[in-house]
């Protein structure tokens, strides 16, 4: 059974966005063999700024990726991790190339 993963990236090559500051999420579908394909880009209103974070915007970000099993970002704060987990979305930190992050995630899921 395949599932979706959201990746916080500004350039489509590297996981380089903090979850709360992500302006977009790249959505990938991963199948049972660990193969993945890009599906779409979803524009996001970042929940965090220099002034702090907005609970409303955080909820909107989580809702935007609510059909995803996991989110991969360069950093995810503890509050955001709790919110993601409470919505059944696994937070995964991997500040590396997207291909490598997806492969790491698939290996980790295979170990579970």
N, CA, C and O atoms as CSV, one atom per row, in Angstrom:
chain,resi,resn,atom,element,x,y,z
A,1,UNK,N,N,0.849,-1.185,0.000
A,1,UNK,CA,C,0.000,0.000,0.000
A,1,UNK,C,C,0.891,1.245,0.000
A,1,UNK,O,O,1.758,1.388,0.862
A,2,UNK,N,N,0.687,2.109,-0.930
A,2,UNK,CA,C,1.508,3.319,-1.019
A,2,UNK,C,C,0.998,4.386,-0.046
A,2,UNK,O,O,-0.138,4.340,0.425
A,3,UNK,N,N,1.881,5.345,0.235
A,3,UNK,CA,C,1.521,6.454,1.112
A,3,UNK,C,C,2.264,7.698,0.655
A,3,UNK,O,O,3.210,7.619,-0.128
A,4,UNK,N,N,1.821,8.853,1.154
A,4,UNK,CA,C,2.415,10.128,0.770
A,4,UNK,C,C,3.317,10.659,1.879
A,4,UNK,O,O,3.090,10.429,3.067
A,5,UNK,N,N,4.352,11.382,1.439
A,5,UNK,CA,C,5.283,12.048,2.343
A,5,UNK,C,C,5.435,13.483,1.861
A,5,UNK,O,O,5.592,13.726,0.664
A,6,UNK,N,N,5.390,14.432,2.787
A,6,UNK,CA,C,5.610,15.843,2.474
A,6,UNK,C,C,7.065,16.185,2.782
A,6,UNK,O,O,7.605,15.765,3.805
A,7,UNK,N,N,7.696,16.950,1.890
A,7,UNK,CA,C,9.092,17.354,2.071
A,7,UNK,C,C,9.167,18.878,2.049
A,7,UNK,O,O,8.667,19.525,1.129
A,8,UNK,N,N,9.801,19.438,3.079
A,8,UNK,CA,C,9.951,20.891,3.174
A,8,UNK,C,C,11.221,21.310,2.427
A,8,UNK,O,O,12.335,21.145,2.923
A,9,UNK,N,N,11.025,21.858,1.217
A,9,UNK,CA,C,12.161,22.243,0.375
A,9,UNK,C,C,11.806,23.481,-0.426
A,9,UNK,O,O,10.699,23.602,-0.951
A,10,UNK,N,N,12.759,24.402,-0.512
A,10,UNK,CA,C,12.525,25.606,-1.314
A,10,UNK,C,C,13.042,25.456,-2.737
A,10,UNK,O,O,12.659,26.219,-3.624
A,11,UNK,N,N,13.924,24.457,-2.962
A,11,UNK,CA,C,14.545,24.340,-4.284
A,11,UNK,C,C,14.268,23.033,-5.011
A,11,UNK,O,O,14.693,22.867,-6.154
A,12,UNK,N,N,13.562,22.101,-4.374
A,12,UNK,CA,C,13.237,20.840,-5.026
A,12,UNK,C,C,14.388,19.858,-5.094
A,12,UNK,O,O,14.256,18.796,-5.702
A,13,UNK,N,N,15.526,20.194,-4.476
A,13,UNK,CA,C,16.692,19.307,-4.487
A,13,UNK,C,C,17.129,18.915,-3.079
A,13,UNK,O,O,17.563,17.788,-2.844
A,14,UNK,N,N,17.009,19.859,-2.147
A,14,UNK,CA,C,17.545,19.692,-0.807
A,14,UNK,C,C,16.442,19.923,0.231
A,14,UNK,O,O,15.608,20.813,0.064
A,15,UNK,N,N,16.440,19.128,1.292
A,15,UNK,CA,C,15.523,19.358,2.416
A,15,UNK,C,C,16.129,20.525,3.199
A,15,UNK,O,O,17.012,20.326,4.033
A,16,UNK,N,N,15.656,21.733,2.929
A,16,UNK,CA,C,16.312,22.927,3.461
A,16,UNK,C,C,15.365,23.885,4.172
A,16,UNK,O,O,15.703,25.052,4.374
A,17,UNK,N,N,14.196,23.412,4.549
A,17,UNK,CA,C,13.239,24.278,5.223
A,17,UNK,C,C,12.866,23.705,6.589
A,17,UNK,O,O,12.638,22.505,6.735
A,18,UNK,N,N,12.810,24.583,7.577
A,18,UNK,CA,C,12.283,24.269,8.901
A,18,UNK,C,C,10.778,24.076,8.715
A,18,UNK,O,O,10.152,24.828,7.969
A,19,UNK,N,N,10.195,23.089,9.376
A,19,UNK,CA,C,8.761,22.834,9.181
A,19,UNK,C,C,7.929,24.097,9.335
A,19,UNK,O,O,7.090,24.396,8.485
A,20,UNK,N,N,8.152,24.832,10.402
A,20,UNK,CA,C,7.342,26.014,10.686
A,20,UNK,C,C,7.566,27.175,9.740
A,20,UNK,O,O,6.751,28.096,9.688
A,21,UNK,N,N,8.656,27.146,8.992
A,21,UNK,CA,C,8.966,28.241,8.068
A,21,UNK,C,C,8.832,27.830,6.602
A,21,UNK,O,O,9.137,28.615,5.705
A,22,UNK,N,N,8.382,26.619,6.363
A,22,UNK,CA,C,8.272,26.112,4.990
A,22,UNK,C,C,7.237,26.893,4.193
A,22,UNK,O,O,6.093,27.051,4.618
A,23,UNK,N,N,7.653,27.370,3.051
A,23,UNK,CA,C,6.743,28.088,2.156
A,23,UNK,C,C,6.042,27.137,1.202
A,23,UNK,O,O,5.057,27.494,0.555
A,24,UNK,N,N,6.568,25.914,1.125
A,24,UNK,CA,C,5.938,24.908,0.272
A,24,UNK,C,C,6.340,23.522,0.747
A,24,UNK,O,O,7.356,23.345,1.420
A,25,UNK,N,N,5.528,22.551,0.383
A,25,UNK,CA,C,5.837,21.147,0.621
A,25,UNK,C,C,5.771,20.417,-0.701
A,25,UNK,O,O,4.814,20.568,-1.460
A,26,UNK,N,N,6.800,19.618,-0.977
A,26,UNK,CA,C,6.795,18.747,-2.138
A,26,UNK,C,C,6.205,17.429,-1.681
A,26,UNK,O,O,6.636,16.871,-0.672
A,27,UNK,N,N,5.232,16.930,-2.408
A,27,UNK,CA,C,4.538,15.706,-2.020
A,27,UNK,C,C,5.036,14.555,-2.891
A,27,UNK,O,O,5.034,14.634,-4.119
A,28,UNK,N,N,5.464,13.484,-2.219
A,28,UNK,CA,C,5.936,12.286,-2.895
A,28,UNK,C,C,5.064,11.114,-2.477
A,28,UNK,O,O,4.527,11.083,-1.370
A,29,UNK,N,N,4.933,10.156,-3.376
A,29,UNK,CA,C,4.241,8.908,-3.067
A,29,UNK,C,C,5.281,7.801,-3.010
A,29,UNK,O,O,6.107,7.666,-3.913
A,30,UNK,N,N,5.237,7.011,-1.945
A,30,UNK,CA,C,6.169,5.902,-1.756
A,30,UNK,C,C,5.380,4.602,-1.801
A,30,UNK,O,O,4.353,4.461,-1.138
A,31,UNK,N,N,5.881,3.640,-2.605
A,31,UNK,CA,C,5.168,2.360,-2.704
A,31,UNK,C,C,5.799,1.325,-1.771
A,31,UNK,O,O,6.752,1.625,-1.052
A,32,UNK,N,N,5.263,0.111,-1.790
A,32,UNK,CA,C,5.704,-0.957,-0.888
A,32,UNK,C,C,7.160,-1.344,-1.083
A,32,UNK,O,O,7.795,-1.833,-0.148
A,33,UNK,N,N,7.700,-1.138,-2.268
A,33,UNK,CA,C,9.089,-1.488,-2.555
A,33,UNK,C,C,10.065,-0.363,-2.170
A,33,UNK,O,O,11.279,-0.521,-2.300
A,34,UNK,N,N,9.539,0.749,-1.707
A,34,UNK,CA,C,10.387,1.878,-1.351
A,34,UNK,C,C,10.699,2.791,-2.521
A,34,UNK,O,O,11.530,3.692,-2.411
A,35,UNK,N,N,10.033,2.555,-3.640
A,35,UNK,CA,C,10.186,3.448,-4.786
A,35,UNK,C,C,9.289,4.652,-4.564
A,35,UNK,O,O,8.212,4.528,-3.980
A,36,UNK,N,N,9.723,5.808,-5.024
A,36,UNK,CA,C,8.945,7.017,-4.806
A,36,UNK,C,C,8.866,7.841,-6.082
A,36,UNK,O,O,9.719,7.768,-6.967
A,37,UNK,N,N,7.792,8.631,-6.130
A,37,UNK,CA,C,7.628,9.535,-7.269
A,37,UNK,C,C,7.045,10.852,-6.772
A,37,UNK,O,O,6.253,10.891,-5.831
A,38,UNK,N,N,7.459,11.923,-7.428
A,38,UNK,CA,C,6.970,13.251,-7.107
A,38,UNK,C,C,5.539,13.395,-7.613
A,38,UNK,O,O,5.230,13.003,-8.738
A,39,UNK,N,N,4.660,13.964,-6.771
A,39,UNK,CA,C,3.268,14.169,-7.166
A,39,UNK,C,C,2.953,15.637,-7.420
A,39,UNK,O,O,2.409,15.985,-8.468
A,40,UNK,N,N,3.296,16.505,-6.456
A,40,UNK,CA,C,2.880,17.905,-6.576
A,40,UNK,C,C,3.596,18.791,-5.565
A,40,UNK,O,O,4.243,18.311,-4.635
A,41,UNK,N,N,3.462,20.094,-5.772
A,41,UNK,CA,C,3.929,21.099,-4.814
A,41,UNK,C,C,2.693,21.730,-4.182
A,41,UNK,O,O,1.744,22.095,-4.876
A,42,UNK,N,N,2.717,21.853,-2.857
A,42,UNK,CA,C,1.632,22.531,-2.144
A,42,UNK,C,C,2.195,23.783,-1.481
A,42,UNK,O,O,3.092,23.704,-0.642
A,43,UNK,N,N,1.662,24.927,-1.866
A,43,UNK,CA,C,2.085,26.200,-1.292
A,43,UNK,C,C,1.577,26.304,0.146
A,43,UNK,O,O,0.455,25.895,0.443
A,44,UNK,N,N,2.404,26.849,1.032
A,44,UNK,CA,C,2.086,26.916,2.456
A,44,UNK,C,C,2.330,28.319,2.997
A,44,UNK,O,O,3.257,29.010,2.573
A,45,UNK,N,N,1.494,28.724,3.930
A,45,UNK,CA,C,1.738,29.969,4.661
A,45,UNK,C,C,2.514,29.583,5.917
A,45,UNK,O,O,1.963,28.924,6.798
A,46,UNK,N,N,3.805,29.989,6.016
A,46,UNK,CA,C,4.611,29.574,7.157
A,46,UNK,C,C,3.979,29.951,8.502
A,46,UNK,O,O,3.444,31.046,8.677
A,47,UNK,N,N,4.058,29.016,9.434
A,47,UNK,CA,C,3.478,29.233,10.757
A,47,UNK,C,C,4.394,30.040,11.658
A,47,UNK,O,O,3.934,30.652,12.621
A,48,UNK,N,N,5.694,30.049,11.355
A,48,UNK,CA,C,6.671,30.727,12.205
A,48,UNK,C,C,7.272,31.937,11.503
A,48,UNK,O,O,7.401,31.979,10.280
A,49,UNK,N,N,7.629,32.908,12.315
A,49,UNK,CA,C,8.317,34.098,11.826
A,49,UNK,C,C,9.240,34.575,12.939
A,49,UNK,O,O,9.355,33.922,13.976
A,50,UNK,N,N,9.889,35.694,12.728
A,50,UNK,CA,C,10.789,36.215,13.764
A,50,UNK,C,C,10.033,36.589,15.037
A,50,UNK,O,O,10.620,36.631,16.118
A,51,UNK,N,N,8.749,36.858,14.914
A,51,UNK,CA,C,7.937,37.216,16.083
A,51,UNK,C,C,7.448,35.998,16.873
A,51,UNK,O,O,6.916,36.156,17.972
A,52,UNK,N,N,7.615,34.809,16.343
A,52,UNK,CA,C,7.104,33.609,16.990
A,52,UNK,C,C,6.288,32.800,16.001
A,52,UNK,O,O,6.491,32.894,14.791
A,53,UNK,N,N,5.362,32.003,16.524
A,53,UNK,CA,C,4.523,31.225,15.602
A,53,UNK,C,C,3.047,31.468,15.879
A,53,UNK,O,O,2.637,31.869,16.969
A,54,UNK,N,N,2.278,31.205,14.839
A,54,UNK,CA,C,0.832,31.356,14.906
A,54,UNK,C,C,0.205,29.967,14.998
A,54,UNK,O,O,0.429,29.125,14.129
A,55,UNK,N,N,-0.577,29.726,16.044
A,55,UNK,CA,C,-1.251,28.437,16.181
A,55,UNK,C,C,-2.181,28.184,15.006
A,55,UNK,O,O,-2.290,27.055,14.528
A,56,UNK,N,N,-2.861,29.244,14.534
A,56,UNK,CA,C,-3.770,29.095,13.411
A,56,UNK,C,C,-3.011,28.659,12.163
A,56,UNK,O,O,-3.436,27.736,11.468
A,57,UNK,N,N,-1.892,29.317,11.878
A,57,UNK,CA,C,-1.090,28.955,10.705
A,57,UNK,C,C,-0.491,27.566,10.850
A,57,UNK,O,O,-0.377,26.837,9.865
A,58,UNK,N,N,-0.103,27.188,12.074
A,58,UNK,CA,C,0.421,25.841,12.308
A,58,UNK,C,C,-0.649,24.805,11.994
A,58,UNK,O,O,-0.373,23.792,11.350
A,59,UNK,N,N,-1.864,25.060,12.449
A,59,UNK,CA,C,-2.974,24.151,12.139
A,59,UNK,C,C,-3.210,24.061,10.636
A,59,UNK,O,O,-3.479,22.979,10.114
A,60,UNK,N,N,-3.109,25.197,9.932
A,60,UNK,CA,C,-3.289,25.198,8.476
A,60,UNK,C,C,-2.194,24.385,7.786
A,60,UNK,O,O,-2.469,23.660,6.830
A,61,UNK,N,N,-0.955,24.503,8.266
A,61,UNK,CA,C,0.157,23.736,7.685
A,61,UNK,C,C,-0.074,22.241,7.868
A,61,UNK,O,O,0.139,21.455,6.945
A,62,UNK,N,N,-0.507,21.856,9.054
A,62,UNK,CA,C,-0.761,20.442,9.324
A,62,UNK,C,C,-1.932,19.951,8.469
A,62,UNK,O,O,-1.882,18.844,7.932
A,63,UNK,N,N,-2.971,20.752,8.341
A,63,UNK,CA,C,-4.115,20.382,7.509
A,63,UNK,C,C,-3.708,20.219,6.042
A,63,UNK,O,O,-4.213,19.337,5.348
A,64,UNK,N,N,-2.804,21.063,5.580
A,64,UNK,CA,C,-2.336,21.018,4.191
A,64,UNK,C,C,-1.708,19.673,3.843
A,64,UNK,O,O,-1.812,19.208,2.707
A,65,UNK,N,N,-1.057,19.052,4.820
A,65,UNK,CA,C,-0.384,17.771,4.570
A,65,UNK,C,C,-1.055,16.614,5.320
A,65,UNK,O,O,-0.431,15.579,5.554
A,66,UNK,N,N,-2.306,16.788,5.689
A,66,UNK,CA,C,-3.019,15.798,6.509
A,66,UNK,C,C,-3.184,14.441,5.829
A,66,UNK,O,O,-3.431,13.441,6.503
A,67,UNK,N,N,-3.050,14.393,4.502
A,67,UNK,CA,C,-3.145,13.117,3.796
A,67,UNK,C,C,-1.795,12.415,3.693
A,67,UNK,O,O,-1.685,11.370,3.051
A,68,UNK,N,N,-0.771,12.983,4.320
A,68,UNK,CA,C,0.574,12.410,4.289
A,68,UNK,C,C,0.840,11.627,5.568
A,68,UNK,O,O,0.361,11.986,6.643
A,69,UNK,N,N,1.607,10.558,5.434
A,69,UNK,CA,C,1.965,9.731,6.574
A,69,UNK,C,C,3.125,10.344,7.352
A,69,UNK,O,O,3.278,10.095,8.548
A,70,UNK,N,N,3.950,11.155,6.663
A,70,UNK,CA,C,5.135,11.733,7.301
A,70,UNK,C,C,5.472,13.065,6.651
A,70,UNK,O,O,5.010,13.385,5.555
A,71,UNK,N,N,6.302,13.841,7.371
A,71,UNK,CA,C,6.853,15.077,6.819
A,71,UNK,C,C,8.351,15.053,7.101
A,71,UNK,O,O,8.783,14.731,8.208
A,72,UNK,N,N,9.131,15.398,6.085
A,72,UNK,CA,C,10.582,15.464,6.208
A,72,UNK,C,C,10.977,16.933,6.109
A,72,UNK,O,O,10.621,17.618,5.150
A,73,UNK,N,N,11.715,17.411,7.108
A,73,UNK,CA,C,12.141,18.808,7.132
A,73,UNK,C,C,13.569,18.895,7.659
A,73,UNK,O,O,14.095,17.927,8.209
A,74,UNK,N,N,14.192,20.062,7.488
A,74,UNK,CA,C,15.551,20.244,7.997
A,74,UNK,C,C,15.547,20.394,9.513
A,74,UNK,O,O,16.547,20.105,10.170
A,75,UNK,N,N,14.436,20.842,10.063
A,75,UNK,CA,C,14.267,20.986,11.507
A,75,UNK,C,C,12.776,21.032,11.823
A,75,UNK,O,O,11.979,21.551,11.041
A,76,UNK,N,N,12.417,20.491,12.963
A,76,UNK,CA,C,11.029,20.512,13.422
A,76,UNK,C,C,11.071,20.730,14.928
A,76,UNK,O,O,11.668,19.940,15.660
A,77,UNK,N,N,10.440,21.794,15.383
A,77,UNK,CA,C,10.430,22.088,16.811
A,77,UNK,C,C,9.589,21.098,17.590
A,77,UNK,O,O,8.743,20.412,17.017
A,78,UNK,N,N,9.818,21.016,18.914
A,78,UNK,CA,C,9.088,20.046,19.740
A,78,UNK,C,C,7.573,20.256,19.736
A,78,UNK,O,O,6.821,19.282,19.755
A,79,UNK,N,N,7.113,21.507,19.713
A,79,UNK,CA,C,5.679,21.762,19.674
A,79,UNK,C,C,5.060,21.279,18.375
A,79,UNK,O,O,3.988,20.674,18.374
A,80,UNK,N,N,5.744,21.552,17.266
A,80,UNK,CA,C,5.260,21.099,15.961
A,80,UNK,C,C,5.279,19.574,15.888
A,80,UNK,O,O,4.380,18.965,15.309
A,81,UNK,N,N,6.310,18.957,16.480
A,81,UNK,CA,C,6.358,17.484,16.484
A,81,UNK,C,C,5.137,16.911,17.188
A,81,UNK,O,O,4.521,15.961,16.704
A,82,UNK,N,N,4.792,17.491,18.326
A,82,UNK,CA,C,3.626,17.017,19.075
A,82,UNK,C,C,2.341,17.151,18.265
A,82,UNK,O,O,1.510,16.244,18.246
A,83,UNK,N,N,2.189,18.293,17.596
A,83,UNK,CA,C,0.986,18.521,16.781
A,83,UNK,C,C,0.929,17.534,15.624
A,83,UNK,O,O,-0.117,16.945,15.352
A,84,UNK,N,N,2.065,17.356,14.940
A,84,UNK,CA,C,2.107,16.411,13.820
A,84,UNK,C,C,1.756,14.999,14.282
A,84,UNK,O,O,0.926,14.327,13.669
A,85,UNK,N,N,2.384,14.558,15.355
A,85,UNK,CA,C,2.119,13.207,15.866
A,85,UNK,C,C,0.666,13.038,16.273
A,85,UNK,O,O,0.085,11.972,16.066
A,86,UNK,N,N,0.071,14.077,16.851
A,86,UNK,CA,C,-1.333,13.982,17.268
A,86,UNK,C,C,-2.273,13.863,16.066
A,86,UNK,O,O,-3.416,13.428,16.206
A,87,UNK,N,N,-1.782,14.254,14.880
A,87,UNK,CA,C,-2.565,14.123,13.647
A,87,UNK,C,C,-2.138,12.908,12.823
A,87,UNK,O,O,-2.552,12.756,11.674
A,88,UNK,N,N,-1.312,12.049,13.409
A,88,UNK,CA,C,-0.899,10.827,12.721
A,88,UNK,C,C,0.144,11.051,11.641
A,88,UNK,O,O,0.292,10.220,10.745
A,89,UNK,N,N,0.874,12.164,11.709
A,89,UNK,CA,C,1.917,12.480,10.732
A,89,UNK,C,C,3.266,12.340,11.436
A,89,UNK,O,O,3.527,13.020,12.428
A,90,UNK,N,N,4.118,11.458,10.921
A,90,UNK,CA,C,5.421,11.226,11.528
A,90,UNK,C,C,6.407,12.322,11.139
A,90,UNK,O,O,6.648,12.532,9.951
A,91,UNK,N,N,6.983,13.030,12.118
A,91,UNK,CA,C,7.998,14.034,11.802
A,91,UNK,C,C,9.358,13.360,11.607
A,91,UNK,O,O,9.732,12.480,12.383
A,92,UNK,N,N,10.093,13.771,10.577
A,92,UNK,CA,C,11.386,13.179,10.270
A,92,UNK,C,C,12.345,14.300,9.888
A,92,UNK,O,O,12.073,15.056,8.955
A,93,UNK,N,N,13.455,14.414,10.594
A,93,UNK,CA,C,14.428,15.472,10.338
A,93,UNK,C,C,15.579,14.899,9.518
A,93,UNK,O,O,16.235,13.946,9.938
A,94,UNK,N,N,15.819,15.481,8.355
A,94,UNK,CA,C,16.884,15.002,7.470
A,94,UNK,C,C,17.342,16.146,6.566
A,94,UNK,O,O,16.873,16.260,5.433
A,95,UNK,N,N,18.257,16.998,7.053
A,95,UNK,CA,C,18.745,18.100,6.224
A,95,UNK,C,C,19.774,17.612,5.207
A,95,UNK,O,O,20.978,17.798,5.388
A,96,UNK,N,N,19.300,17.001,4.164
A,96,UNK,CA,C,20.151,16.416,3.129
A,96,UNK,C,C,19.424,16.518,1.796
A,96,UNK,O,O,18.358,17.129,1.716
A,97,UNK,N,N,19.990,15.925,0.752
A,97,UNK,CA,C,19.311,15.919,-0.536
A,97,UNK,C,C,18.003,15.136,-0.424
A,97,UNK,O,O,17.927,14.151,0.311
A,98,UNK,N,N,16.984,15.570,-1.146
A,98,UNK,CA,C,15.662,14.944,-1.061
A,98,UNK,C,C,15.747,13.454,-1.362
A,98,UNK,O,O,15.166,12.646,-0.638
A,99,UNK,N,N,16.467,13.075,-2.426
A,99,UNK,CA,C,16.575,11.650,-2.767
A,99,UNK,C,C,17.139,10.849,-1.594
A,99,UNK,O,O,16.633,9.775,-1.267
A,100,UNK,N,N,18.184,11.374,-0.968
A,100,UNK,CA,C,18.806,10.678,0.158
A,100,UNK,C,C,17.849,10.633,1.358
A,100,UNK,O,O,17.755,9.609,2.034
A,101,UNK,N,N,17.143,11.733,1.622
A,101,UNK,CA,C,16.197,11.769,2.739
A,101,UNK,C,C,15.080,10.744,2.545
A,101,UNK,O,O,14.697,10.057,3.491
A,102,UNK,N,N,14.564,10.641,1.334
A,102,UNK,CA,C,13.507,9.661,1.061
A,102,UNK,C,C,14.033,8.237,1.200
A,102,UNK,O,O,13.333,7.370,1.722
A,103,UNK,N,N,15.255,7.985,0.741
A,103,UNK,CA,C,15.848,6.651,0.891
A,103,UNK,C,C,16.058,6.323,2.368
A,103,UNK,O,O,15.769,5.207,2.800
A,104,UNK,N,N,16.563,7.298,3.155
A,104,UNK,CA,C,16.749,7.097,4.599
A,104,UNK,C,C,15.409,6.787,5.268
A,104,UNK,O,O,15.304,5.879,6.092
A,105,UNK,N,N,14.398,7.555,4.899
A,105,UNK,CA,C,13.078,7.357,5.489
A,105,UNK,C,C,12.560,5.950,5.177
A,105,UNK,O,O,12.031,5.271,6.057
A,106,UNK,N,N,12.711,5.517,3.929
A,106,UNK,CA,C,12.247,4.176,3.544
A,106,UNK,C,C,13.007,3.082,4.290
A,106,UNK,O,O,12.418,2.083,4.704
A,107,UNK,N,N,14.325,3.272,4.462
A,107,UNK,CA,C,15.117,2.291,5.227
A,107,UNK,C,C,14.638,2.240,6.674
A,107,UNK,O,O,14.499,1.163,7.255
A,108,UNK,N,N,14.385,3.418,7.251
A,108,UNK,CA,C,13.907,3.493,8.636
A,108,UNK,C,C,12.557,2.785,8.760
A,108,UNK,O,O,12.335,2.039,9.715
A,109,UNK,N,N,11.660,3.013,7.809
A,109,UNK,CA,C,10.336,2.387,7.864
A,109,UNK,C,C,10.469,0.868,7.722
A,109,UNK,O,O,9.702,0.112,8.318
A,110,UNK,N,N,11.454,0.428,6.923
A,110,UNK,CA,C,11.682,-1.015,6.761
A,110,UNK,C,C,12.192,-1.666,8.034
A,110,UNK,O,O,11.982,-2.859,8.255
A,111,UNK,N,N,12.872,-0.874,8.883
A,111,UNK,CA,C,13.393,-1.382,10.149
A,111,UNK,C,C,12.316,-1.441,11.229
A,111,UNK,O,O,12.460,-2.178,12.204
A,112,UNK,N,N,11.247,-0.678,11.065
A,112,UNK,CA,C,10.173,-0.622,12.072
A,112,UNK,C,C,9.376,-1.910,12.127
A,112,UNK,O,O,8.441,-2.024,12.920
